[in-house]
Amino acid sequence: MAQVVFSSVGKDFGRDAVLRDVEFEVPAGRFVALIGPSGCGKSTLLRMIAGLEHIDYGEIYIDGNAVNDLAPKDRDVAMVFQNYALYPHMTVAENMLFTLRMARRTRAESNDRMWEAARILGLEDLLDRYPRHLSGGQRQRVAMGRAIVRNPKVFLFDEPLSNLDAKLRVQMRAEIKRLHQRLGATMIFVTHDQVEAMTMAEQVIILREGRIEQVGTPLELYDRPANVFVAGFIGSPAMNLMGGTFERARGQLCFNPQSGSPIPIPPGALPGADKTIPGQKCLLGIRPEHITLPGSGPDSEDGEPFGEIPVDVVLVEVTGLDTHIVASAPSGEITILIRGRFDTVAGDRLQFRLNFSLAHVFDAETGERMG
């Protein structure tokens, strides 16, 4: 295992800056996810670690050594690709042994490493098969096995689950996480799926347009998003954002949505609101799961700060476990997530509670978090 450090790294494609002054550190043995929308530079960043993309400026260090000028074969990293990249004319065993033979390992050492990787990944019974005889999940395990046999300092995963169906994705998420726990290796995992990042990684790096927006644990990003972009990207369904201002009248702090009646804020419930000035345009963010029905959960007199809001139901989606409601509120359209089943139809008028102790305040102009 090895530490990976990016120091003011940049990459341009012609006149377009793909990565701009990227700085972060991956501690040895950590599982880190790089996440962001398509085109944000996350796969390019991974390829730069592997040596498959040139670095225009800055430094990349692996295990304390600058690797900018090292060839890919000399960096001691292994990469698992989205399309598996298996040799179709080779068996599973031959695919896993190929890199060891290129590295001139002894036959005994190569076979020992191959069998150990096969045992870890449950491939013992598939070693004589060709890739065309394997399922998508089995091919991905072979690609992982080919990386494991090298015993690299760093494992790199470039959206390895995107070609799998939903059930296999869940299964492979668990397998990769168990693999990390077993090997204790440094792993950097690129994905556009925030559920994968939240469930697998110990640390998440969010990218947008070649820049890092926030770095933290999955729960840090969920509980305290640094800006509106992170708030909307992390969480499913996405966070509701209501435009308006905070005003104080007769000692009572209220949120005034762009249309509709003011919503009183219980004292001390929303620290970010205290950092606003009267008339300042803000965004009040609240996650769909933090909007509840009156009478459900703790009551305000028990110390939980709530505000109520009337909504008109527009759309209802029932998953079996949860009920998703899209509703029209005075502040605009919002999404509500009810744990369990809830009987309502489009056109119903309902009253919901906003849990301000779990809400967020952002500056409407900069998008940055307040408080």
PALUM-329276 format. One record per residue (C-alpha): residue number from 1; residue in three letters; x, y, z. Coordinates in nm, 4 decimals, always signed. Layout:
residues N
> NUM_ALA_X_Y_Z $
...
//
This chain:
residues 371
> 1_MET_+0.0000_+0.0000_+0.0000 $
> 2_ALA_+0.1152_+0.3562_-0.0650 $
> 3_GLN_+0.0154_+0.7166_-0.0181 $
> 4_VAL_-0.0915_+0.9111_-0.3304 $
> 5_VAL_-0.0509_+1.2909_-0.3371 $
> 6_PHE_-0.1606_+1.5429_-0.6003 $
> 7_SER_+0.0178_+1.8795_-0.5786 $
> 8_SER_-0.1297_+2.1601_-0.7969 $
> 9_VAL_-0.1856_+1.9194_-1.0871 $
> 10_GLY_-0.3325_+2.0462_-1.4132 $
> 11_LYS_-0.4199_+1.9040_-1.7526 $
> 12_ASP_-0.5286_+2.0792_-2.0731 $
> 13_PHE_-0.6748_+1.9370_-2.3908 $
> 14_GLY_-0.5974_+2.2097_-2.6413 $
> 15_ARG_-0.7511_+2.5296_-2.5082 $
> 16_ASP_-0.9772_+2.3450_-2.2654 $
> 17_ALA_-0.8603_+2.2997_-1.9061 $
> 18_VAL_-0.9655_+1.9520_-1.7957 $
> 19_LEU_-0.8058_+1.9606_-1.4483 $
> 20_ARG_-0.7105_+2.2808_-1.2675 $
> 21_ASP_-0.4727_+2.3001_-0.9714 $
> 22_VAL_-0.5961_+1.9726_-0.8229 $
> 23_GLU_-0.4624_+1.9045_-0.4729 $
> 24_PHE_-0.5509_+1.6121_-0.2487 $
> 25_GLU_-0.3940_+1.3285_-0.0531 $
> 26_VAL_-0.4927_+0.9628_-0.0372 $
> 27_PRO_-0.3450_+0.8079_+0.2800 $
> 28_ALA_-0.1911_+0.4631_+0.2494 $
> 29_GLY_-0.4528_+0.1889_+0.2723 $
> 30_ARG_-0.7492_+0.4241_+0.2218 $
> 31_PHE_-1.0432_+0.3560_-0.0121 $
> 32_VAL_-1.1196_+0.6831_-0.1925 $
> 33_ALA_-1.3947_+0.7509_-0.4468 $
> 34_LEU_-1.3674_+1.0190_-0.7149 $
> 35_ILE_-1.7142_+1.1300_-0.8151 $
> 36_GLY_-1.8698_+1.3934_-1.0342 $
> 37_PRO_-2.0771_+1.4448_-1.3490 $
> 38_SER_-1.9602_+1.3332_-1.6922 $
> 39_GLY_-1.6747_+1.5470_-1.8189 $
> 40_CYS_-1.5563_+1.6633_-1.4764 $
> 41_GLY_-1.2107_+1.5057_-1.5235 $
> 42_LYS_-1.2278_+1.2110_-1.2848 $
> 43_SER_-1.1235_+0.9412_-1.5354 $
> 44_THR_-0.8492_+1.1677_-1.6720 $
> 45_LEU_-0.7206_+1.2111_-1.3171 $
> 46_LEU_-0.7123_+0.8335_-1.2679 $
> 47_ARG_-0.5284_+0.7829_-1.5967 $
> 48_MET_-0.2705_+1.0415_-1.4899 $
> 49_ILE_-0.1969_+0.8354_-1.1781 $
> 50_ALA_-0.1521_+0.5280_-1.3974 $
> 51_GLY_+0.0734_+0.7165_-1.6381 $
> 52_LEU_-0.1680_+0.6875_-1.9304 $
> 53_GLU_-0.2157_+1.0666_-1.9549 $
> 54_HIS_+0.0548_+1.3332_-1.9581 $
> 55_ILE_+0.0641_+1.5874_-1.6714 $
> 56_ASP_+0.0879_+1.9470_-1.7957 $
> 57_TYR_+0.1891_+2.0939_-1.4605 $
> 58_GLY_+0.2140_+2.0001_-1.0939 $
> 59_GLU_+0.3404_+1.6817_-0.9303 $
> 60_ILE_+0.1966_+1.3388_-0.8520 $
> 61_TYR_+0.3645_+1.1391_-0.5762 $
> 62_ILE_+0.3202_+0.7677_-0.5067 $
> 63_ASP_+0.4753_+0.6414_-0.1849 $
> 64_GLY_+0.6672_+0.9688_-0.1534 $
> 65_ASN_+0.8221_+0.9533_-0.5008 $
> 66_ALA_+0.7369_+1.1866_-0.7897 $
> 67_VAL_+0.6068_+0.9773_-1.0800 $
> 68_ASN_+0.5476_+1.2423_-1.3491 $
> 69_ASP_+0.8258_+1.1058_-1.5693 $
> 70_LEU_+0.7879_+0.7366_-1.4848 $
> 71_ALA_+0.6514_+0.4943_-1.7424 $
> 72_PRO_+0.3236_+0.3202_-1.6461 $
> 73_LYS_+0.5024_-0.0132_-1.5910 $
> 74_ASP_+0.7343_+0.1482_-1.3377 $
> 75_ARG_+0.4648_+0.3067_-1.1165 $
> 76_ASP_+0.3568_-0.0156_-0.9438 $
> 77_VAL_-0.0153_+0.0496_-0.9889 $
> 78_ALA_-0.2873_-0.1763_-1.1299 $
> 79_MET_-0.5953_-0.0538_-1.3126 $
> 80_VAL_-0.9362_-0.2174_-1.3554 $
> 81_PHE_-1.1163_-0.0761_-1.6597 $
> 82_GLN_-1.4831_-0.0212_-1.7330 $
> 83_ASN_-1.4814_-0.2621_-2.0290 $
> 84_TYR_-1.2796_-0.5341_-1.8454 $
> 85_ALA_-1.0052_-0.5333_-2.1175 $
> 86_LEU_-0.9560_-0.9106_-2.1069 $
> 87_TYR_-0.7697_-1.0961_-2.3806 $
> 88_PRO_-1.0426_-1.2995_-2.5590 $
> 89_HIS_-0.8033_-1.5716_-2.6832 $
> 90_MET_-0.6719_-1.6417_-2.3303 $
> 91_THR_-0.8342_-1.8410_-2.0522 $
> 92_VAL_-0.9073_-1.6876_-1.7134 $
> 93_ALA_-0.5829_-1.8299_-1.5759 $
> 94_GLU_-0.3822_-1.7019_-1.8723 $
> 95_ASN_-0.5334_-1.3545_-1.8417 $
> 96_MET_-0.4359_-1.3397_-1.4759 $
> 97_LEU_-0.0841_-1.4733_-1.5388 $
> 98_PHE_-0.0039_-1.2540_-1.8376 $
> 99_THR_+0.1298_-0.9476_-1.6534 $
> 100_LEU_+0.3389_-1.1671_-1.4235 $
> 101_ARG_+0.5012_-1.3358_-1.7220 $
> 102_MET_+0.5722_-0.9957_-1.8775 $
> 103_ALA_+0.7359_-0.8981_-1.5476 $
> 104_ARG_+0.9455_-1.2179_-1.5692 $
> 105_ARG_+0.8187_-1.3679_-1.2443 $
> 106_THR_+0.9024_-1.7320_-1.1853 $
> 107_ARG_+0.6436_-1.9903_-1.2809 $
> 108_ALA_+0.6057_-2.1020_-0.9178 $
> 109_GLU_+0.5550_-1.7481_-0.7871 $
> 110_SER_+0.3115_-1.6654_-1.0706 $
> 111_ASN_+0.1016_-1.9755_-1.0072 $
> 112_ASP_+0.0933_-1.9106_-0.6321 $
> 113_ARG_-0.0278_-1.5531_-0.6874 $
> 114_MET_-0.2846_-1.6620_-0.9462 $
> 115_TRP_-0.4344_-1.9286_-0.7197 $
> 116_GLU_-0.4440_-1.6882_-0.4244 $
> 117_ALA_-0.6307_-1.4270_-0.6316 $
> 118_ALA_-0.8676_-1.6935_-0.7658 $
> 119_ARG_-0.9416_-1.8083_-0.4120 $
> 120_ILE_-1.0101_-1.4535_-0.2910 $
> 121_LEU_-1.2482_-1.3847_-0.5817 $
> 122_GLY_-1.4101_-1.7276_-0.6081 $
> 123_LEU_-1.2684_-1.8026_-0.9540 $
> 124_GLU_-1.1169_-2.1458_-0.8861 $
> 125_ASP_-1.3758_-2.3274_-1.1005 $
> 126_LEU_-1.3502_-2.0795_-1.3901 $
> 127_LEU_-0.9756_-2.0830_-1.4605 $
> 128_ASP_-1.0053_-2.2888_-1.7818 $
> 129_ARG_-1.2855_-2.0785_-1.9321 $
> 130_TYR_-1.2514_-1.8058_-2.1925 $
> 131_PRO_-1.3981_-1.4559_-2.1370 $
> 132_ARG_-1.6795_-1.5225_-2.3870 $
> 133_HIS_-1.8058_-1.7996_-2.1576 $
> 134_LEU_-1.8313_-1.5716_-1.8535 $
> 135_SER_-2.1024_-1.3403_-1.7241 $
> 136_GLY_-2.0382_-0.9692_-1.6789 $
> 137_GLY_-1.9795_-1.0093_-1.3078 $
> 138_GLN_-1.7384_-1.2982_-1.3625 $
> 139_ARG_-1.5423_-1.0976_-1.6211 $
> 140_GLN_-1.5135_-0.8103_-1.3772 $
> 141_ARG_-1.3802_-1.0451_-1.1113 $
> 142_VAL_-1.1195_-1.1726_-1.3566 $
> 143_ALA_-1.0153_-0.8132_-1.4302 $
> 144_MET_-0.9825_-0.7565_-1.0556 $
> 145_GLY_-0.7846_-1.0815_-1.0231 $
> 146_ARG_-0.5434_-0.9668_-1.2916 $
> 147_ALA_-0.4815_-0.6556_-1.0784 $
> 148_ILE_-0.4499_-0.8485_-0.7505 $
> 149_VAL_-0.1805_-1.0874_-0.8760 $
> 150_ARG_+0.0513_-0.7932_-0.9343 $
> 151_ASN_+0.0343_-0.6997_-0.5641 $
> 152_PRO_+0.0560_-0.3299_-0.6584 $
> 153_LYS_+0.1022_-0.0308_-0.4305 $
> 154_VAL_-0.2216_+0.1266_-0.5614 $
> 155_PHE_-0.5387_-0.0163_-0.7178 $
> 156_LEU_-0.7224_+0.2071_-0.9667 $
> 157_PHE_-1.0855_+0.1382_-1.0661 $
> 158_ASP_-1.2360_+0.3278_-1.3611 $
> 159_GLU_-1.6158_+0.2902_-1.3345 $
> 160_PRO_-1.5862_-0.0901_-1.3177 $
> 161_LEU_-1.9551_-0.1496_-1.2400 $
> 162_SER_-2.1220_+0.0663_-1.5037 $
> 163_ASN_-2.1734_-0.2214_-1.7504 $
> 164_LEU_-2.3427_-0.4494_-1.4960 $
> 165_ASP_-2.7123_-0.4853_-1.4235 $
> 166_ALA_-2.8579_-0.3519_-1.0983 $
> 167_LYS_-2.8358_-0.6783_-0.9035 $
> 168_LEU_-2.4764_-0.7451_-1.0087 $
> 169_ARG_-2.3772_-0.3880_-0.9242 $
> 170_VAL_-2.4892_-0.4386_-0.5657 $
> 171_GLN_-2.3085_-0.7732_-0.5477 $
> 172_MET_-1.9844_-0.6346_-0.6925 $
> 173_ARG_-1.9964_-0.3311_-0.4616 $
> 174_ALA_-1.9895_-0.5685_-0.1674 $
> 175_GLU_-1.7125_-0.7804_-0.3235 $
> 176_ILE_-1.4863_-0.4805_-0.3884 $
> 177_LYS_-1.5415_-0.3494_-0.0373 $
> 178_ARG_-1.4603_-0.6901_+0.1119 $
> 179_LEU_-1.1526_-0.7046_-0.1109 $
> 180_HIS_-1.0300_-0.3757_+0.0314 $
> 181_GLN_-1.0896_-0.4920_+0.3867 $
> 182_ARG_-0.9002_-0.8110_+0.3152 $
> 183_LEU_-0.6005_-0.6608_+0.1332 $
> 184_GLY_-0.5812_-0.3285_+0.3175 $
> 185_ALA_-0.4564_-0.1769_-0.0082 $
> 186_THR_-0.4799_+0.1811_-0.1324 $
> 187_MET_-0.7738_+0.1977_-0.3734 $
> 188_ILE_-0.8981_+0.4871_-0.5860 $
> 189_PHE_-1.2397_+0.4288_-0.7395 $
> 190_VAL_-1.3928_+0.6477_-1.0117 $
> 191_THR_-1.7709_+0.6541_-1.0459 $
> 192_HIS_-2.0544_+0.8849_-1.1472 $
> 193_ASP_-2.2915_+0.6995_-0.9131 $
> 194_GLN_-2.3121_+0.8703_-0.5736 $
> 195_VAL_-2.4664_+0.5579_-0.4160 $
> 196_GLU_-2.1517_+0.3600_-0.5053 $
> 197_ALA_-1.9315_+0.6318_-0.3592 $
> 198_MET_-2.1353_+0.6658_-0.0394 $
> 199_THR_-2.1587_+0.2930_+0.0307 $
> 200_MET_-1.8036_+0.1876_-0.0590 $
> 201_ALA_-1.5575_+0.4680_+0.0105 $
> 202_GLU_-1.3968_+0.5886_+0.3309 $
> 203_GLN_-1.3296_+0.9262_+0.1702 $
> 204_VAL_-1.5052_+1.0952_-0.1229 $
> 205_ILE_-1.3638_+1.3614_-0.3554 $
> 206_ILE_-1.6259_+1.5535_-0.5558 $
> 207_LEU_-1.5137_+1.7095_-0.8834 $
> 208_ARG_-1.6834_+1.9614_-1.1093 $
> 209_GLU_-1.5352_+2.1066_-1.4283 $
> 210_GLY_-1.1847_+1.9989_-1.3336 $
> 211_ARG_-1.1884_+2.1406_-0.9811 $
> 212_ILE_-1.2387_+1.9783_-0.6413 $
> 213_GLU_-1.5610_+2.0967_-0.4774 $
> 214_GLN_-1.5302_+1.9092_-0.1474 $
> 215_VAL_-1.3350_+1.6280_+0.0179 $
> 216_GLY_-1.4670_+1.4346_+0.3162 $
> 217_THR_-1.6216_+1.1167_+0.4473 $
> 218_PRO_-1.9557_+1.0183_+0.2931 $
> 219_LEU_-2.1446_+1.1386_+0.6015 $
> 220_GLU_-1.9543_+1.4692_+0.6120 $
> 221_LEU_-2.0612_+1.5403_+0.2553 $
> 222_TYR_-2.4189_+1.4380_+0.3337 $
> 223_ASP_-2.4476_+1.6317_+0.6615 $
> 224_ARG_-2.2505_+1.9460_+0.5705 $
> 225_PRO_-2.2300_+2.0006_+0.1930 $
> 226_ALA_-1.9928_+2.2873_+0.1163 $
> 227_ASN_-2.2090_+2.4364_-0.1576 $
> 228_VAL_-2.5232_+2.3963_-0.3633 $
> 229_PHE_-2.3541_+2.1670_-0.6160 $
> 230_VAL_-2.2469_+1.9149_-0.3510 $
> 231_ALA_-2.5852_+1.9421_-0.1787 $
> 232_GLY_-2.7637_+1.8497_-0.5009 $
> 233_PHE_-2.5169_+1.5817_-0.6061 $
> 234_ILE_-2.5054_+1.3833_-0.2811 $
> 235_GLY_-2.8300_+1.2231_-0.1698 $
> 236_SER_-3.1078_+1.0454_-0.3560 $
> 237_PRO_-3.3571_+1.1978_-0.4160 $
> 238_ALA_-3.1662_+1.5259_-0.4389 $
> 239_MET_-3.1922_+1.7981_-0.1749 $
> 240_ASN_-3.4789_+2.0466_-0.2102 $
> 241_LEU_-3.3626_+2.4078_-0.2538 $
> 242_MET_-3.6082_+2.6890_-0.1807 $
> 243_GLY_-3.5254_+3.0464_-0.2771 $
> 244_GLY_-3.6114_+3.3310_-0.0406 $
> 245_THR_-3.4877_+3.5579_+0.2366 $
> 246_PHE_-3.4652_+3.5457_+0.6154 $
> 247_GLU_-3.6334_+3.8264_+0.8063 $
> 248_ARG_-3.6817_+3.8994_+1.1743 $
> 249_ALA_-4.0060_+4.0578_+1.2940 $
> 250_ARG_-4.0988_+4.1074_+1.6605 $
> 251_GLY_-3.8110_+3.8853_+1.7611 $
> 252_GLN_-3.9302_+3.5964_+1.5397 $
> 253_LEU_-3.7027_+3.4733_+1.2611 $
> 254_CYS_-3.8912_+3.3724_+0.9472 $
> 255_PHE_-3.8031_+3.2344_+0.6075 $
> 256_ASN_-3.9838_+3.4267_+0.3339 $
> 257_PRO_-4.0079_+3.2103_+0.0205 $
> 258_GLN_-4.0210_+3.3785_-0.3170 $
> 259_SER_-4.3952_+3.3260_-0.3081 $
> 260_GLY_-4.6260_+3.2202_-0.0290 $
> 261_SER_-4.6469_+3.2880_+0.3421 $
> 262_PRO_-4.3454_+3.3265_+0.5756 $
> 263_ILE_-4.2354_+3.0130_+0.7602 $
> 264_PRO_-4.1399_+3.0758_+1.1266 $
> 265_ILE_-3.8017_+2.9367_+1.2359 $
> 266_PRO_-3.7883_+2.8104_+1.5964 $
> 267_PRO_-3.5154_+2.9804_+1.8065 $
> 268_GLY_-3.1681_+2.8335_+1.7488 $
> 269_ALA_-3.2962_+2.5837_+1.4947 $
> 270_LEU_-3.1047_+2.7028_+1.1912 $
> 271_PRO_-2.7570_+2.8450_+1.2707 $
> 272_GLY_-2.6855_+2.9406_+0.9108 $
> 273_ALA_-2.9819_+3.1796_+0.9085 $
> 274_ASP_-2.8131_+3.3937_+1.1757 $
> 275_LYS_-2.5297_+3.4678_+0.9328 $
> 276_THR_-2.7628_+3.6236_+0.6755 $
> 277_ILE_-2.8563_+3.9888_+0.6562 $
> 278_PRO_-3.2141_+4.1132_+0.6059 $
> 279_GLY_-3.3127_+4.0922_+0.2414 $
> 280_GLN_-3.0149_+3.8749_+0.1412 $
> 281_LYS_-3.1179_+3.6195_-0.1196 $
> 282_CYS_-3.0608_+3.2692_+0.0138 $
> 283_LEU_-3.1416_+2.9097_-0.0607 $
> 284_LEU_-3.2956_+2.6975_+0.2123 $
> 285_GLY_-3.1950_+2.3363_+0.1553 $
> 286_ILE_-3.3750_+2.0414_+0.3086 $
> 287_ARG_-3.3507_+1.6788_+0.2105 $
> 288_PRO_-3.6662_+1.4888_+0.1074 $
> 289_GLU_-3.6237_+1.2489_+0.4020 $
> 290_HIS_-3.6240_+1.5407_+0.6474 $
> 291_ILE_-3.9762_+1.6464_+0.5517 $
> 292_THR_-4.2284_+1.4564_+0.7621 $
> 293_LEU_-4.5999_+1.4321_+0.8266 $
> 294_PRO_-4.7470_+1.6095_+1.1303 $
> 295_GLY_-4.7768_+1.3602_+1.4143 $
> 296_SER_-4.4926_+1.1403_+1.2878 $
> 297_GLY_-4.1636_+1.1363_+1.4763 $
> 298_PRO_-4.0877_+1.3664_+1.7707 $
> 299_ASP_-4.3027_+1.6715_+1.8298 $
> 300_SER_-4.1701_+2.0256_+1.8509 $
> 301_GLU_-4.2387_+2.0437_+2.2219 $
> 302_ASP_-3.9907_+1.7583_+2.2666 $
> 303_GLY_-3.7153_+1.9875_+2.1460 $
> 304_GLU_-3.7200_+1.9212_+1.7702 $
> 305_PRO_-3.7568_+2.2461_+1.5714 $
> 306_PHE_-4.0199_+2.2126_+1.3000 $
> 307_GLY_-4.1999_+2.4442_+1.0621 $
> 308_GLU_-4.5102_+2.3496_+0.8656 $
> 309_ILE_-4.5763_+2.3944_+0.4961 $
> 310_PRO_-4.8859_+2.3175_+0.2832 $
> 311_VAL_-4.8320_+2.1261_-0.0427 $
> 312_ASP_-5.0383_+1.9977_-0.3350 $
> 313_VAL_-4.9443_+1.6457_-0.4452 $
> 314_VAL_-4.8347_+1.6321_-0.8108 $
> 315_LEU_-4.6898_+1.2814_-0.8456 $
> 316_VAL_-4.6612_+0.9708_-0.6259 $
> 317_GLU_-4.4030_+0.6938_-0.6749 $
> 318_VAL_-4.4265_+0.3843_-0.4538 $
> 319_THR_-4.1189_+0.1598_-0.4370 $
> 320_GLY_-4.2555_-0.0781_-0.1732 $
> 321_LEU_-4.0069_+0.0307_+0.0905 $
> 322_ASP_-4.0546_+0.4064_+0.0418 $
> 323_THR_-4.3048_+0.6517_-0.1015 $
> 324_HIS_-4.1709_+0.9396_-0.3112 $
> 325_ILE_-4.3990_+1.2412_-0.3419 $
> 326_VAL_-4.3452_+1.5283_-0.5822 $
> 327_ALA_-4.5494_+1.8232_-0.4603 $
> 328_SER_-4.6146_+2.1869_-0.5356 $
> 329_ALA_-4.5311_+2.4141_-0.2395 $
> 330_PRO_-4.5430_+2.7943_-0.2041 $
> 331_SER_-4.1679_+2.7997_-0.2596 $
> 332_GLY_-4.1858_+2.5821_-0.5732 $
> 333_GLU_-4.1835_+2.2092_-0.6483 $
> 334_ILE_-4.0352_+1.9869_-0.3796 $
> 335_THR_-3.9713_+1.6152_-0.3314 $
> 336_ILE_-4.0754_+1.4332_-0.0125 $
> 337_LEU_-3.9560_+1.0884_+0.0921 $
> 338_ILE_-4.1815_+0.8933_+0.3274 $
> 339_ARG_-4.0319_+0.5812_+0.4840 $
> 340_GLY_-4.2884_+0.3083_+0.4297 $
> 341_ARG_-4.6180_+0.3247_+0.2438 $
> 342_PHE_-4.8376_+0.6322_+0.2374 $
> 343_ASP_-5.1794_+0.6523_+0.0765 $
> 344_THR_-5.2115_+0.9695_-0.1308 $
> 345_VAL_-5.2827_+1.0611_-0.4938 $
> 346_ALA_-5.2144_+1.3533_-0.7243 $
> 347_GLY_-5.4349_+1.6491_-0.6341 $
> 348_ASP_-5.4387_+1.5906_-0.2564 $
> 349_ARG_-5.3545_+1.8874_-0.0335 $
> 350_LEU_-5.1381_+1.7922_+0.2622 $
> 351_GLN_-4.9537_+1.9612_+0.5458 $
> 352_PHE_-4.5900_+1.8635_+0.6026 $
> 353_ARG_-4.3252_+1.9552_+0.8573 $
> 354_LEU_-3.9761_+2.0811_+0.7782 $
> 355_ASN_-3.7105_+1.9741_+1.0268 $
> 356_PHE_-3.5006_+2.2904_+1.0484 $
> 357_SER_-3.2406_+2.1249_+1.2708 $
> 358_LEU_-3.1385_+1.9233_+0.9611 $
> 359_ALA_-3.1773_+2.2051_+0.7066 $
> 360_HIS_-2.9032_+2.4026_+0.5307 $
> 361_VAL_-2.8592_+2.7644_+0.4217 $
> 362_PHE_-2.6682_+2.8682_+0.1087 $
> 363_ASP_-2.5892_+3.2067_-0.0422 $
> 364_ALA_-2.8050_+3.2355_-0.3556 $
> 365_GLU_-2.5359_+3.4232_-0.5515 $
> 366_THR_-2.2224_+3.2240_-0.4668 $
> 367_GLY_-2.3875_+2.8903_-0.3831 $
> 368_GLU_-2.1614_+2.8581_-0.0775 $
> 369_ARG_-2.2785_+2.7208_+0.2541 $
> 370_MET_-2.3605_+2.9679_+0.5319 $
> 371_GLY_-2.3018_+2.8439_+0.8866 $
//
